[in-house]
Amino acid sequence: MKFTTTLAAAAALALGLGGSAIAQTKAGFIYVGPVGDLGWSYEHDQGRQAVVEAFGDAVETTYVESVPEGADAERVMTQMALGGADIIFTTSFGYMDPTLNVAAKFPNVKFEHATGYKRADNVSTYSARFYEGRHVIGLIAGRMTESNTVGYIASFPIPEVVRGINAAYLAAKSVNPDVQFKVVWVYTWFDPGKEADAANALIEQGADVIMQHTDSPAAMTIAEEKGIFAFGQASDMMQFGPTARLSSIIDNWGPYYVERVKAVMDGTWASVDTWDGIAPGMVEIGEFSDRIPADVQAEAQAASDAIAAGTLHPFTGPINKQDGSVWLAAGETADDGTLAGMNFYVEGVEGELPN
Amino acid sequence: MLRLEPRQQASSTMRWLTPILAVAITMVMGGFLFAAMGKDPFEAIKIIFLDPFFHETFGPYSRSQLMVKAGPLILIATGLSIGFRAGVWNIGAEGQFVMGAIAGGAVGLALYPAEGIWVLPLMTIAGALGGMAWAMIPAFLKIKFNTNEILVSLMLVYVAYNFLAAMVTGPLKSPDGFGFPESRSFTSVDSTHLPMIYEPLGMHAGVMVALALVIAAYVMMERHLLGFQIRLTGESPRAAKFAGVNPAIIVAVTLGISGALAGMAGLFEVTGPAGKLTTNFPVGYGFTAIIVAFLGRLNPIGIVLAGLLMALTYIGGELAQLSLGIPAAAISVFQGMMLFFLLAVDVFVNYRLVWKKEVK
């Protein structure tokens, strides 16, 4: 009988271990670029690592990188859900419909879609108010440009990107009435070759400050080569442009990811729409370069502080649309709904929005 | 010194063994690569090649995705192989894929929200014509001005990408899409939704059409005069001329067929798996299909197997990322090795290595 008891104990132990393995929370992450893009996907993976750091063995994370937006994304998400993921972070705009489709098939799995606008009972959306960061670097760009031409590498003509262009332009214009923005649309989030071509084209058109809304540090590298200015995008990118880099907009997803995984563990997860900015730290302004004069640094810091304090809104009237019609009256600030669907340039931005 | 000498006659058994050998060498070298990254090589190879079929949790779903992924590759590669056997190098199937999707998609959007089973066939025809028209550009330039079809067809891929971007931000943009660059969903309307015929194996209507066309291509190439003329042009252009084959017609026909099949594949992709026209729906099937065509020895049956193998490495590769954390780039290297070793083995099938003292 002793043998049976031992066996039973062993079985109980095995079950117990099995039980704890099941209790471990699984979090999956899907990235549109490689984690080595040192931009967008890199920062999301930093967020994943923050989750690992916060919960240790209580959480298991998996990720799949360079997943094209569309049919392939749907397959990868399904495989993750089948693999037992409790929460899946889908970190690119183009994953929106695939996320919704897969979420409908796996009602017990929680989904978190970055930068989208469609939600469901088990699908949350989250994004950062990048435009707050654009305002700060826009001020710096306006002060630093000598040719009065700022080049802007834009990915897709979606509201998030258009908002960034408008915010940066308005800020630059407020300190330098002669400033001009030249925008190149590259229709990709991550293609270092195309991004570099766009940067070169903008420099040939006279730009001496470059901003980009794409994921690789290619533009920074070109700026360093050509001896002009640029800003880190999504990540600090200091190592790619030690002299060219003026500052950066850094996405900090860690705290949000930790909070959401915690909610799954506690059973308190609910579908929400999160849009955080500088104040809660989801958007960070990278250290200012010594090449920025002290008064300009102070001005940019003050703007950042004012945005964090809620006393400054980057979109405060009077602002006209590109066609000259009134958008915001003097003193009026833009509401989130309009910002979320922004599909027009503000007055003064040159060129036509692909529409 | 070492030299390569052409063999008098390449062994025909070896020609068929080459792909299998190439896959085996890829597994071994890939195993070394994974081991060097600190991953268990046997586990990795098992996950990539066996788990999509047999894994108890992933298997049933992965099996259903294999044909979905292989379908467009097989369809495009079948068209390409016809041209390749005639020595007509259409490298721009990706562009024809995109233009087919736009042409067929535009017809569907113009008819929206028409009901009826005739809508999808009409879109398919428009898709084939769209792809064919795009392939006619390099065909025309080659026939008229003797331009190089490799360059022209390849460059037209990038034109097609930009045309797609212009279409989905302009005329084909969904009116309900909040200004985002995408068309209406084809899958939300029954008449434009590619029907699934047999779900467990992922057999949607497009896959069925692809397999039917593979058989048609086989019959044409092996049993039909046109197929003979195409093969003759590729193997011996001079003999073909003496036999009265008009090379201009061969160029037009082969580019036309490959363009039409690629266009059809594009239309099936947007009405099925992708669901709508966006700037992201082309994920490089047109380029991968070139590998599939060669891996399949430009033979329709071989192409079906090669297409499945390629799809397997994609799906298995994702599983390997998920469960072993192998980076996506390593999976791409693994896929690239397959073509590299195929070509390498091919060299030794056609040539032999001889050691010769240099004569001074």
Contacts between the chains, C-beta under 8 A, distances in Angstrom:
chain1	res1	chain2	res2	distance
A	28	B	322	7.8
A	34	B	327	7.3
A	34	B	328	6.2
A	34	B	329	6.4
A	35	B	327	7.6
A	36	B	329	7.9
A	62	B	322	5.2
A	62	B	323	7.5
A	62	B	325	7.2
A	63	B	321	7.5
A	63	B	325	7.7
A	64	B	318	5.8
A	64	B	321	4.6
A	64	B	322	6.0
A	64	B	328	7.3
A	65	B	321	7.1
A	65	B	327	6.7
A	65	B	328	4.6
A	66	B	328	4.1
A	66	B	329	7.7
A	67	B	318	8.0
A	68	B	280	6.2
A	68	B	283	4.4
A	69	B	278	7.3
A	69	B	280	4.2
A	70	B	273	7.6
A	70	B	274	4.9
A	70	B	275	7.8
A	70	B	278	6.8
A	70	B	280	5.3
A	70	B	281	5.3
A	70	B	283	6.8
A	71	B	68	7.5
A	71	B	269	7.4
A	71	B	273	3.6
A	71	B	274	5.0
A	71	B	275	7.6
A	71	B	281	7.7
A	71	B	283	7.8
A	72	B	283	6.2
A	72	B	314	7.9
A	74	B	273	7.7
A	75	B	65	5.4
A	75	B	69	7.9
A	75	B	315	7.1
A	75	B	318	7.1
A	76	B	318	5.5
A	76	B	322	7.9
A	78	B	61	5.9
A	79	B	58	5.9
A	79	B	61	6.9
A	79	B	62	7.4
A	79	B	318	6.2
A	79	B	319	6.5
A	79	B	322	6.2
A	80	B	322	6.5
A	82	B	57	5.2
A	82	B	58	5.7
A	82	B	61	5.9
A	83	B	57	6.6
A	83	B	58	7.1
A	83	B	322	6.0
A	83	B	323	7.3
A	84	B	57	7.8
A	94	B	278	6.9
A	94	B	280	5.2
A	97	B	185	7.7
A	97	B	275	6.7
A	97	B	276	8.0
A	117	B	178	6.8
A	156	B	181	5.8
A	156	B	279	6.8
A	157	B	169	5.7
A	157	B	179	7.7
A	157	B	181	6.2
A	158	B	179	7.3
A	158	B	180	5.3
A	158	B	181	6.9
A	159	B	178	7.4
A	159	B	179	6.7
A	159	B	180	7.9
A	185	B	165	7.7
A	187	B	161	7.5
A	187	B	162	7.7
A	187	B	165	4.7
A	187	B	279	5.1
A	341	B	178	5.5
A	341	B	179	6.8
A	343	B	178	7.7
A	343	B	179	3.7
A	354	B	165	7.5
A	354	B	166	7.5
A	354	B	169	4.3
A	354	B	170	7.5
A	354	B	181	7.7
A	355	B	169	6.3
A	355	B	170	7.3
A	355	B	173	8.0
A	355	B	179	7.2
